[in-house]
Amino acid sequence: MSVSVVAHPLGWIVLGAAGYFTYRAGKKAGKKVEEDIAKTSLSDRVVKGAMKTVYRTQKGVSECLGKAKEKYGSMWAEARTEENATSS
């Protein structure tokens, strides 16, 4: 006649130990996966942040140069015209 594992105190100890070790193994595996995800996402976030900064800077410089070109473009054309007229 077989005795149920749950009915014997030694069975409870075996089940408890197996559950505890399963819990610990799962916790370690989960922590490792979590750390890997955090490392990857942190580096991705840093690269993405750098790209955004470069883009914002490029956009700002382009706008600034565009405004300067508008402002001084006509003056440059006038100066060239006047210089060509006086040197001819």
KELOSE-275902 format. One record per residue: chain; x, y, z of N, C-alpha, C, CB in turn. Coordinates in nm, 3 decimals. Glycine has a CB too. Example, Ala and Ser with C-alpha at 12.3 -4.5 7.8 and 13.67 -1.06 7.14 Angstrom:
% residues 2
+-------+---------+---------+---------+---------+---------+---------+---------+---------+---------+---------+---------+---------+
! chain !      nX !      nY !      nZ !     caX !     caY !     caZ !      cX !      cY !      cZ !     cbX !     cbY !     cbZ !
+-------+---------+---------+---------+---------+---------+---------+---------+---------+---------+---------+---------+---------+
!     A !   1.319 !  -0.569 !   0.780 !   1.230 !  -0.450 !   0.780 !   1.320 !  -0.330 !   0.780 !   1.131 !  -0.447 !   0.905 !
!     A !   1.285 !  -0.225 !   0.708 !   1.367 !  -0.106 !   0.714 !   1.290 !   0.003 !   0.787 !   1.408 !  -0.060 !   0.572 !
+-------+---------+---------+---------+---------+---------+---------+---------+---------+---------+---------+---------+---------+
***
This chain:
% residues 88
+-------+---------+---------+---------+---------+---------+---------+---------+---------+---------+---------+---------+---------+
! chain !      nX !      nY !      nZ !     caX !     caY !     caZ !      cX !      cY !      cZ !     cbX !     cbY !     cbZ !
+-------+---------+---------+---------+---------+---------+---------+---------+---------+---------+---------+---------+---------+
!     A !   0.084 !  -0.116 !   0.000 !   0.000 !   0.000 !   0.000 !   0.089 !   0.124 !   0.000 !  -0.096 !  -0.001 !   0.121 !
!     A !   0.062 !   0.218 !  -0.088 !   0.145 !   0.337 !  -0.095 !   0.088 !   0.448 !  -0.007 !   0.159 !   0.385 !  -0.240 !
!     A !   0.179 !   0.526 !   0.048 !   0.139 !   0.638 !   0.133 !   0.158 !   0.766 !   0.053 !   0.222 !   0.642 !   0.268 !
!     A !   0.063 !   0.852 !   0.057 !   0.071 !   0.979 !  -0.015 !   0.186 !   1.063 !   0.040 !  -0.062 !   1.057 !  -0.004 !
!     A !   0.253 !   1.135 !  -0.049 !   0.366 !   1.219 !  -0.009 !   0.321 !   1.328 !   0.087 !   0.433 !   1.282 !  -0.133 !
!     A !   0.203 !   1.376 !   0.068 !   0.152 !   1.485 !   0.150 !   0.115 !   1.436 !   0.290 !   0.031 !   1.549 !   0.084 !
!     A !   0.087 !   1.308 !   0.304 !   0.044 !   1.254 !   0.433 !   0.162 !   1.230 !   0.527 !  -0.032 !   1.125 !   0.412 !
!     A !   0.280 !   1.226 !   0.477 !   0.399 !   1.196 !   0.559 !   0.479 !   1.324 !   0.583 !   0.488 !   1.087 !   0.491 !
!     A !   0.529 !   1.350 !   0.705 !   0.608 !   1.470 !   0.732 !   0.733 !   1.481 !   0.645 !   0.648 !   1.473 !   0.878 !
!     A !   0.794 !   1.369 !   0.614 !   0.912 !   1.372 !   0.527 !   0.873 !   1.418 !   0.386 !   0.979 !   1.232 !   0.521 !
!     A !   0.755 !   1.384 !   0.343 !   0.704 !   1.428 !   0.213 !   0.689 !   1.580 !   0.208 !   0.569 !   1.362 !   0.183 !
!     A !   0.641 !   1.638 !   0.318 !   0.628 !   1.784 !   0.325 !   0.765 !   1.851 !   0.316 !   0.558 !   1.825 !   0.456 !
!     A !   0.864 !   1.791 !   0.380 !   0.999 !   1.848 !   0.375 !   1.054 !   1.841 !   0.233 !   1.094 !   1.774 !   0.472 !
!     A !   1.035 !   1.728 !   0.167 !   1.083 !   1.712 !   0.028 !   1.012 !   1.810 !  -0.064 !   1.060 !   1.567 !  -0.021 !
!     A !   0.881 !   1.817 !  -0.052 !   0.806 !   1.912 !  -0.135 !   0.847 !   2.057 !  -0.107 !   0.654 !   1.894 !  -0.112 !
!     A !   0.865 !   2.089 !   0.019 !   0.906 !   2.224 !   0.055 !   1.043 !   2.258 !   0.000 !   0.906 !   2.241 !   0.207 !
!     A !   1.138 !   2.165 !   0.013 !   1.273 !   2.189 !  -0.038 !   1.272 !   2.202 !  -0.189 !   1.368 !   2.075 !   0.004 !
!     A !   1.196 !   2.115 !  -0.257 !   1.188 !   2.122 !  -0.403 !   1.126 !   2.255 !  -0.447 !   1.107 !   2.004 !  -0.459 !
!     A !   1.022 !   2.297 !  -0.379 !   0.959 !   2.425 !  -0.410 !   1.053 !   2.542 !  -0.387 !   0.833 !   2.444 !  -0.327 !
!     A !   1.126 !   2.536 !  -0.275 !   1.220 !   2.644 !  -0.243 !   1.330 !   2.654 !  -0.347 !   1.280 !   2.624 !  -0.104 !
!     A !   1.389 !   2.540 !  -0.385 !   1.497 !   2.543 !  -0.484 !   1.447 !   2.585 !  -0.622 !   1.564 !   2.407 !  -0.492 !
!     A !   1.325 !   2.547 !  -0.654 !   1.265 !   2.592 !  -0.780 !   1.245 !   2.742 !  -0.777 !   1.131 !   2.520 !  -0.805 !
!     A !   1.196 !   2.793 !  -0.665 !   1.177 !   2.937 !  -0.648 !   1.309 !   3.012 !  -0.663 !   1.116 !   2.966 !  -0.511 !
!     A !   1.414 !   2.964 !  -0.596 !   1.546 !   3.029 !  -0.604 !   1.601 !   3.029 !  -0.746 !   1.645 !   2.960 !  -0.509 !
!     A !   1.589 !   2.916 !  -0.813 !   1.639 !   2.905 !  -0.951 !   1.563 !   3.001 !  -1.042 !   1.625 !   2.760 !  -1.003 !
!     A !   1.433 !   3.008 !  -1.026 !   1.352 !   3.100 !  -1.105 !   1.385 !   3.245 !  -1.076 !   1.205 !   3.075 !  -1.081 !
!     A !   1.409 !   3.274 !  -0.950 !   1.442 !   3.410 !  -0.911 !   1.576 !   3.452 !  -0.972 !   1.446 !   3.424 !  -0.758 !
!     A !   1.675 !   3.364 !  -0.968 !   1.806 !   3.393 !  -1.027 !   1.794 !   3.412 !  -1.178 !   1.906 !   3.281 !  -0.995 !
!     A !   1.721 !   3.324 !  -1.243 !   1.704 !   3.333 !  -1.388 !   1.630 !   3.462 !  -1.425 !   1.627 !   3.211 !  -1.442 !
!     A !   1.528 !   3.495 !  -1.350 !   1.454 !   3.619 !  -1.376 !   1.539 !   3.741 !  -1.355 !   1.333 !   3.626 !  -1.287 !
!     A !   1.623 !   3.740 !  -1.251 !   1.710 !   3.853 !  -1.223 !   1.813 !   3.870 !  -1.335 !   1.782 !   3.835 !  -1.088 !
!     A !   1.867 !   3.760 !  -1.385 !   1.965 !   3.766 !  -1.493 !   1.902 !   3.823 !  -1.619 !   2.024 !   3.626 !  -1.520 !
!     A !   1.783 !   3.775 !  -1.653 !   1.713 !   3.825 !  -1.771 !   1.682 !   3.973 !  -1.755 !   1.583 !   3.746 !  -1.796 !
!     A !   1.639 !   4.011 !  -1.636 !   1.607 !   4.151 !  -1.607 !   1.731 !   4.239 !  -1.622 !   1.549 !   4.165 !  -1.466 !
!     A !   1.846 !   4.191 !  -1.572 !   1.970 !   4.267 !  -1.585 !   2.012 !   4.278 !  -1.730 !   2.082 !   4.201 !  -1.504 !
!     A !   1.997 !   4.171 !  -1.807 !   2.032 !   4.176 !  -1.949 !   1.945 !   4.276 !  -2.023 !   2.018 !   4.038 !  -2.012 !
!     A !   1.817 !   4.275 !  -1.992 !   1.725 !   4.370 !  -2.056 !   1.761 !   4.512 !  -2.015 !   1.578 !   4.338 !  -2.018 !
!     A !   1.792 !   4.533 !  -1.888 !   1.826 !   4.666 !  -1.840 !   1.955 !   4.715 !  -1.905 !   1.841 !   4.667 !  -1.687 !
!     A !   2.053 !   4.627 !  -1.920 !   2.179 !   4.666 !  -1.984 !   2.156 !   4.704 !  -2.129 !   2.282 !   4.553 !  -1.976 !
!     A !   2.082 !   4.623 !  -2.199 !   2.056 !   4.650 !  -2.340 !   1.977 !   4.778 !  -2.357 !   1.982 !   4.532 !  -2.405 !
!     A !   1.872 !   4.791 !  -2.280 !   1.788 !   4.908 !  -2.296 !   1.860 !   5.034 !  -2.251 !   1.658 !   4.891 !  -2.219 !
!     A !   1.948 !   5.024 !  -2.152 !   2.023 !   5.141 !  -2.108 !   2.116 !   5.187 !  -2.219 !   2.103 !   5.110 !  -1.981 !
!     A !   2.187 !   5.096 !  -2.282 !   2.277 !   5.135 !  -2.390 !   2.197 !   5.189 !  -2.508 !   2.364 !   5.017 !  -2.434 !
!     A !   2.083 !   5.127 !  -2.536 !   1.998 !   5.177 !  -2.644 !   1.949 !   5.318 !  -2.613 !   1.879 !   5.083 !  -2.667 !
!     A !   1.911 !   5.339 !  -2.487 !   1.863 !   5.472 !  -2.449 !   1.974 !   5.576 !  -2.461 !   1.809 !   5.470 !  -2.306 !
!     A !   2.096 !   5.539 !  -2.425 !   2.207 !   5.634 !  -2.435 !   2.234 !   5.669 !  -2.580 !   2.334 !   5.575 !  -2.369 !
!     A !   2.238 !   5.568 !  -2.667 !   2.262 !   5.592 !  -2.809 !   2.150 !   5.675 !  -2.869 !   2.276 !   5.458 !  -2.885 !
!     A !   2.027 !   5.641 !  -2.835 !   1.913 !   5.716 !  -2.887 !   1.916 !   5.861 !  -2.838 !   1.781 !   5.649 !  -2.846 !
!     A !   1.952 !   5.881 !  -2.712 !   1.963 !   6.017 !  -2.659 !   2.071 !   6.097 !  -2.731 !   1.992 !   6.013 !  -2.510 !
!     A !   2.184 !   6.033 !  -2.760 !   2.291 !   6.101 !  -2.833 !   2.245 !   6.137 !  -2.973 !   2.417 !   6.013 !  -2.839 !
!     A !   2.173 !   6.045 !  -3.037 !   2.122 !   6.073 !  -3.172 !   2.025 !   6.189 !  -3.172 !   2.054 !   5.948 !  -3.229 !
!     A !   1.938 !   6.194 !  -3.071 !   1.844 !   6.305 !  -3.061 !   1.917 !   6.438 !  -3.042 !   1.746 !   6.282 !  -2.945 !
!     A !   2.021 !   6.436 !  -2.959 !   2.099 !   6.557 !  -2.935 !   2.166 !   6.605 !  -3.062 !   2.203 !   6.534 !  -2.825 !
!     A !   2.225 !   6.512 !  -3.136 !   2.291 !   6.548 !  -3.262 !   2.189 !   6.603 !  -3.360 !   2.364 !   6.426 !  -3.323 !
!     A !   2.073 !   6.540 !  -3.368 !   1.970 !   6.586 !  -3.459 !   1.922 !   6.727 !  -3.423 !   1.852 !   6.490 !  -3.458 !
!     A !   1.897 !   6.749 !  -3.293 !   1.855 !   6.883 !  -3.249 !   1.960 !   6.988 !  -3.281 !   1.825 !   6.884 !  -3.098 !
!     A !   2.087 !   6.954 !  -3.260 !   2.195 !   7.047 !  -3.288 !   2.203 !   7.075 !  -3.438 !   2.330 !   6.992 !  -3.237 !
!     A !   2.194 !   6.971 !  -3.518 !   2.198 !   6.987 !  -3.663 !   2.082 !   7.074 !  -3.711 !   2.194 !   6.849 !  -3.732 !
!     A !   1.965 !   7.048 !  -3.655 !   1.846 !   7.125 !  -3.692 !   1.864 !   7.272 !  -3.656 !   1.721 !   7.067 !  -3.624 !
!     A !   1.917 !   7.298 !  -3.536 !   1.940 !   7.435 !  -3.492 !   2.042 !   7.507 !  -3.579 !   1.986 !   7.437 !  -3.349 !
!     A !   2.150 !   7.438 !  -3.614 !   2.253 !   7.499 !  -3.699 !   2.196 !   7.528 !  -3.837 !   2.376 !   7.407 !  -3.710 !
!     A !   2.118 !   7.436 !  -3.892 !   2.058 !   7.457 !  -4.023 !   1.965 !   7.578 !  -4.022 !   1.982 !   7.331 !  -4.068 !
!     A !   1.885 !   7.589 !  -3.917 !   1.796 !   7.705 !  -3.907 !   1.875 !   7.834 !  -3.896 !   1.703 !   7.689 !  -3.785 !
!     A !   1.980 !   7.831 !  -3.816 !   2.063 !   7.950 !  -3.798 !   2.130 !   7.990 !  -3.929 !   2.169 !   7.925 !  -3.689 !
!     A !   2.184 !   7.892 !  -4.000 !   2.248 !   7.922 !  -4.128 !   2.147 !   7.970 !  -4.231 !   2.321 !   7.799 !  -4.181 !
!     A !   2.028 !   7.914 !  -4.227 !   1.923 !   7.959 !  -4.319 !   1.887 !   8.105 !  -4.294 !   1.799 !   7.871 !  -4.304 !
!     A !   1.875 !   8.141 !  -4.168 !   1.843 !   8.280 !  -4.133 !   1.957 !   8.373 !  -4.174 !   1.815 !   8.294 !  -3.983 !
!     A !   2.080 !   8.331 !  -4.152 !   2.195 !   8.413 !  -4.189 !   2.202 !   8.427 !  -4.341 !   2.327 !   8.352 !  -4.135 !
!     A !   2.173 !   8.320 !  -4.412 !   2.175 !   8.326 !  -4.558 !   2.069 !   8.423 !  -4.609 !   2.152 !   8.186 !  -4.619 !
!     A !   1.951 !   8.419 !  -4.549 !   1.845 !   8.512 !  -4.588 !   1.886 !   8.656 !  -4.558 !   1.715 !   8.478 !  -4.515 !
!     A !   1.945 !   8.676 !  -4.441 !   1.981 !   8.811 !  -4.399 !   2.097 !   8.868 !  -4.481 !   2.019 !   8.811 !  -4.251 !
!     A !   2.201 !   8.790 !  -4.499 !   2.321 !   8.842 !  -4.564 !   2.329 !   8.808 !  -4.712 !   2.441 !   8.789 !  -4.494 !
!     A !   2.241 !   8.723 !  -4.762 !   2.244 !   8.685 !  -4.904 !   2.221 !   8.804 !  -4.995 !   2.140 !   8.579 !  -4.933 !
!     A !   2.121 !   8.884 !  -4.962 !   2.093 !   9.002 !  -5.045 !   2.203 !   9.106 !  -5.031 !   1.957 !   9.064 !  -5.007 !
!     A !   2.259 !   9.120 !  -4.911 !   2.370 !   9.215 !  -4.892 !   2.492 !   9.171 !  -4.973 !   2.407 !   9.227 !  -4.742 !
!     A !   2.517 !   9.041 !  -4.977 !   2.630 !   8.986 !  -5.052 !   2.612 !   9.013 !  -5.202 !   2.645 !   8.834 !  -5.026 !
!     A !   2.492 !   8.993 !  -5.250 !   2.464 !   9.018 !  -5.391 !   2.481 !   9.166 !  -5.425 !   2.320 !   8.972 !  -5.427 !
!     A !   2.434 !   9.253 !  -5.337 !   2.450 !   9.398 !  -5.359 !   2.597 !   9.438 !  -5.359 !   2.374 !   9.478 !  -5.251 !
!     A !   2.672 !   9.384 !  -5.264 !   2.815 !   9.416 !  -5.256 !   2.888 !   9.370 !  -5.382 !   2.877 !   9.353 !  -5.131 !
!     A !   2.856 !   9.252 !  -5.430 !   2.920 !   9.202 !  -5.552 !   2.884 !   9.288 !  -5.672 !   2.880 !   9.056 !  -5.578 !
!     A !   2.758 !   9.329 !  -5.679 !   2.713 !   9.413 !  -5.791 !   2.784 !   9.548 !  -5.788 !   2.560 !   9.434 !  -5.786 !
!     A !   2.793 !   9.609 !  -5.670 !   2.859 !   9.739 !  -5.656 !   3.007 !   9.728 !  -5.690 !   2.841 !   9.794 !  -5.514 !
!     A !   3.072 !   9.620 !  -5.643 !   3.214 !   9.604 !  -5.670 !   3.239 !   9.580 !  -5.818 !   3.271 !   9.488 !  -5.588 !
!     A !   3.155 !   9.503 !  -5.882 !   3.169 !   9.481 !  -6.027 !   3.147 !   9.610 !  -6.105 !   3.071 !   9.373 !  -6.075 !
!     A !   3.056 !   9.693 !  -6.058 !   3.026 !   9.819 !  -6.127 !   3.142 !   9.916 !  -6.113 !   2.895 !   9.882 !  -6.072 !
!     A !   3.205 !   9.923 !  -5.994 !   3.315 !  10.019 !  -5.973 !   3.444 !   9.971 !  -6.037 !   3.338 !  10.042 !  -5.822 !
!     A !   3.467 !   9.843 !  -6.046 !   3.592 !   9.794 !  -6.104 !   3.588 !   9.789 !  -6.255 !   3.624 !   9.656 !  -6.050 !
!     A !   3.472 !   9.800 !  -6.316 !   3.461 !   9.795 !  -6.463 !   3.493 !   9.924 !  -6.527 !   3.326 !   9.754 !  -6.505 !
+-------+---------+---------+---------+---------+---------+---------+---------+---------+---------+---------+---------+---------+
***
